Amino acid sequence: MKVTPLADRVLVKNDKAETKTASGIIIPDAAQEKTQTATVVAVGEGTDEVKITVAVGDRIMYDKYSGTAIKIDGEDHLILKMADIIAKID
């Protein structure tokens, strides 16, 4: 399935949460914090007021409780507003 965001929306795929610490301790799913980083999959065209400043393939950080969760081909994705993206990760 192909999903194309409209206006100032951005489609992202969440990064996988770490399941093991650097010292080798396994973190159970219930104790993991929701990841707030993702990779941009698709972008809308933007609007006159809001310009799109990320591109496909960029890694980003976003507000913790933002976005609309969707499944595409069995994988979790989010549709975010451009205003919900707080940083690009290099």
Backbone bond lengths (Angstrom), bond angles and torsions (degrees), N, CA, C in turn:
res aa  C-N    CA-C-N  psi(-1)  N-CA   C-N-CA  omega(-1)  CA-C   N-CA-C  phi
1 M - - - 1.445 - - 1.531 108.33 -
2 K 1.322 117.00 138.54 1.460 121.95 178.14 1.525 108.94 -108.85
3 V 1.327 115.90 128.71 1.466 122.10 179.31 1.522 107.69 -118.86
4 T 1.333 116.55 125.79 1.460 121.97 177.86 1.523 108.60 -116.75
5 P 1.336 117.68 116.50 1.464 119.94 179.23 1.529 111.43 -68.06
6 L 1.316 116.53 151.53 1.460 122.37 179.62 1.527 110.54 -107.96
7 A 1.312 115.39 158.44 1.476 123.99 175.18 1.524 111.31 51.76
8 D 1.346 117.03 -122.97 1.471 120.99 -174.97 1.528 112.04 -98.52
9 R 1.332 117.03 31.64 1.464 121.50 -179.49 1.533 110.59 -98.35
10 V 1.334 114.94 153.07 1.464 122.57 -179.77 1.529 107.99 -133.65
11 L 1.333 117.17 131.21 1.456 122.47 176.66 1.522 108.33 -94.66
12 V 1.345 116.56 126.24 1.465 120.96 -178.38 1.518 110.42 -130.09
13 K 1.333 115.31 155.99 1.458 122.34 174.18 1.519 107.06 -112.76
14 N 1.333 115.80 124.12 1.465 120.66 -178.46 1.513 111.50 -61.90
15 D 1.337 115.60 142.52 1.457 121.01 172.79 1.519 108.06 -73.27
16 K 1.295 116.56 150.03 1.464 121.37 178.62 1.525 109.69 -69.66
17 A 1.321 116.16 137.70 1.466 121.00 176.29 1.526 109.11 -75.64
18 E 1.319 115.63 144.63 1.461 120.76 178.41 1.533 109.02 -66.42
19 T 1.317 116.83 132.87 1.461 120.54 178.65 1.518 111.97 -102.82
20 K 1.334 116.06 -5.23 1.463 120.32 -178.77 1.528 108.79 -141.31
21 T 1.313 116.80 138.97 1.465 120.83 177.13 1.523 109.45 -78.24
22 A 1.331 116.03 170.94 1.464 120.92 179.77 1.523 111.53 -61.47
23 S 1.327 117.14 -29.22 1.465 120.15 -179.65 1.530 112.42 -87.49
24 G 1.339 118.23 -0.67 1.459 121.80 174.76 1.511 115.66 99.60
25 I 1.328 118.38 5.07 1.466 121.02 178.46 1.526 108.70 -77.12
26 I 1.328 116.42 129.78 1.468 121.54 -179.49 1.523 108.70 -84.12
27 I 1.340 116.06 130.79 1.460 122.30 -179.40 1.531 108.29 -98.81
28 P 1.346 118.81 120.05 1.469 119.83 178.92 1.532 111.20 -68.12
29 D 1.334 116.15 154.89 1.463 121.39 -178.21 1.526 112.44 -55.15
30 A 1.333 117.26 -39.08 1.466 120.93 -177.94 1.522 112.45 -64.63
31 A 1.332 117.83 -27.02 1.462 121.34 -177.17 1.524 112.95 -93.73
32 Q 1.333 117.73 -7.61 1.462 119.78 -177.68 1.522 110.56 -76.30
33 E 1.316 114.84 139.18 1.450 120.51 175.82 1.525 109.02 -83.26
34 K 1.315 116.41 145.45 1.460 120.57 179.15 1.533 109.45 -60.75
35 T 1.330 115.11 129.63 1.459 119.02 178.53 1.528 110.52 -68.87
36 Q 1.301 116.64 145.35 1.455 120.95 179.19 1.518 110.39 -119.63
37 T 1.322 116.61 21.52 1.451 121.09 175.65 1.518 108.89 -120.04
38 A 1.330 115.20 150.32 1.459 119.96 -176.90 1.519 109.44 -156.83
39 T 1.325 115.25 169.30 1.456 122.38 176.29 1.524 108.37 -112.88
40 V 1.331 116.61 133.54 1.459 121.73 -178.47 1.533 109.41 -71.93
41 V 1.338 115.64 128.74 1.461 122.46 -179.13 1.526 110.77 -103.44
42 A 1.342 116.82 -39.86 1.469 121.66 -179.90 1.524 108.78 -154.91
43 V 1.329 116.39 154.58 1.470 121.40 179.97 1.518 110.14 -131.47
44 G 1.347 115.48 151.56 1.452 121.02 173.19 1.518 110.04 -80.66
45 E 1.337 116.46 -177.85 1.465 120.55 -177.81 1.520 113.42 -82.29
46 G 1.324 117.48 -14.20 1.455 120.52 -174.56 1.523 109.86 86.94
47 T 1.319 115.63 177.18 1.461 121.52 177.34 1.521 108.17 -129.37
48 D 1.327 116.66 177.62 1.465 119.72 176.95 1.521 111.35 -62.96
49 E 1.348 116.68 -33.18 1.460 121.19 -177.91 1.529 112.54 -86.99
50 V 1.328 117.37 -33.67 1.468 121.73 -174.34 1.525 109.70 -121.76
51 K 1.320 116.34 115.34 1.464 121.98 178.19 1.523 109.41 -92.17
52 I 1.317 117.10 144.45 1.461 122.25 176.52 1.535 107.86 -82.26
53 T 1.326 116.64 121.39 1.467 120.77 -176.45 1.524 112.64 -113.59
54 V 1.329 117.08 11.52 1.465 121.32 175.00 1.522 108.26 -121.08
55 A 1.330 115.71 159.86 1.461 120.90 -179.64 1.524 109.01 -128.11
56 V 1.308 116.09 162.71 1.457 121.60 177.48 1.531 108.96 -56.49
57 G 1.327 116.11 132.37 1.459 121.68 -179.48 1.516 114.13 97.82
58 D 1.341 118.66 -16.69 1.465 121.28 177.90 1.526 110.06 -67.26
59 R 1.341 116.58 144.06 1.463 121.53 170.57 1.517 107.03 -95.24
60 I 1.335 116.13 136.43 1.463 120.74 -174.99 1.527 110.79 -133.80
61 M 1.344 114.92 163.56 1.462 122.91 168.59 1.516 106.50 -113.88
62 Y 1.344 116.40 144.25 1.462 119.74 -178.46 1.522 110.31 -136.35
63 D 1.354 115.64 163.16 1.461 121.27 178.36 1.528 110.01 -58.95
64 K 1.318 116.23 143.22 1.465 122.63 -171.54 1.530 114.06 -58.10
65 Y 1.304 119.19 -44.41 1.470 120.83 -173.65 1.528 112.55 -107.27
66 S 1.310 118.06 29.97 1.455 120.90 -176.13 1.525 111.44 -102.26
67 G 1.309 115.07 165.42 1.453 120.92 172.34 1.521 114.65 91.03
68 T 1.321 113.60 165.99 1.456 122.94 176.75 1.524 107.67 -114.70
69 A 1.323 116.53 120.00 1.463 120.98 -178.28 1.527 109.93 -78.35
70 I 1.336 116.41 134.49 1.464 121.92 175.46 1.526 108.59 -139.48
71 K 1.328 115.77 159.47 1.462 121.42 173.96 1.515 108.16 -110.44
72 I 1.334 115.79 131.10 1.461 121.84 176.40 1.523 106.38 -124.34
73 D 1.310 116.14 117.80 1.459 122.04 -178.21 1.524 111.62 51.58
74 G 1.329 116.93 40.26 1.459 122.34 176.57 1.514 115.63 81.67
75 E 1.338 118.45 1.20 1.460 121.30 -179.84 1.526 110.16 -111.31
76 D 1.341 115.95 143.45 1.465 121.79 -178.79 1.518 111.01 -76.30
77 H 1.327 116.20 133.88 1.461 124.16 176.06 1.522 108.35 -136.40
78 L 1.319 116.41 167.82 1.467 122.94 174.65 1.513 109.04 -130.13
79 I 1.325 115.99 144.30 1.459 120.52 168.64 1.528 105.73 -107.30
80 L 1.337 115.70 117.99 1.458 122.63 -177.37 1.513 110.95 -112.14
81 K 1.332 116.40 152.82 1.459 120.73 167.09 1.529 106.82 -80.96
82 M 1.314 116.05 150.86 1.470 120.44 179.73 1.530 110.35 -56.48
83 A 1.327 118.10 -34.81 1.471 122.28 -178.80 1.527 112.33 -66.33
84 D 1.341 117.78 -21.55 1.469 121.18 179.99 1.523 112.88 -80.80
85 I 1.342 117.22 -13.67 1.455 120.73 179.29 1.533 107.46 -83.89
86 I 1.347 115.37 124.56 1.460 118.50 -174.06 1.522 113.69 -104.60
87 A 1.351 117.88 -17.64 1.461 118.95 -179.42 1.524 111.01 -165.34
88 K 1.351 114.99 154.67 1.463 122.31 169.49 1.519 106.26 -99.36
89 I 1.326 116.74 143.21 1.462 121.92 178.64 1.525 108.02 -108.85
90 D 1.341 116.58 124.95 1.461 120.75 178.42 1.509 111.30 -96.48
